[in-house]
Amino acid sequence: QIQLVESGGGLVQAGGSLRLSCAASGRVFSRSGVAWFRQAPGKQRDFVAALIWSGDNTYHADSVKGRFTISRDSANKTVYLEMNSLKPEDTATYYCAANNAAHRATVTLVKAYNYWGRGTRVTVTS
């Protein structure tokens, strides 16, 4: 069982930056995947970024490449999402998700994750 708590959301102007945090508790395995998804009102939940806990590879959606960066602090079991050059279309609730064993082929899929946080709201004004 993995518990996830997100923080760091807020209101920011276009072009600004935010850093989201996802604090994990419980047993995080070396092959666990941790990801960020986002969901705007009335829209589906979309993949943003992911990593596999013990690996070096990271994965980012095309819409955020070059602007967002996922990283982790293993000692504190925390995953971050650094968001720069924010745009109004980045406005959404951002969710942290995890699983016990990630597969590179499915890191972008909502159904691949069975642990979810409650989300943190990000609003970008123009």
Buried (B, 14 or more C-beta within 10 A) or exposed (E): EBEBBBBBBEEBEEEBEBEBBBBBEEEBBEBBBBBBBBBBEEEEBBBBBBBBBEEEEBBBBEBBEEBBBBEBEEEEBBBBBBBBEBBEEBBBBBBBBBBBEBEEEBBBEBEBBEBBBEBBEBBBEE
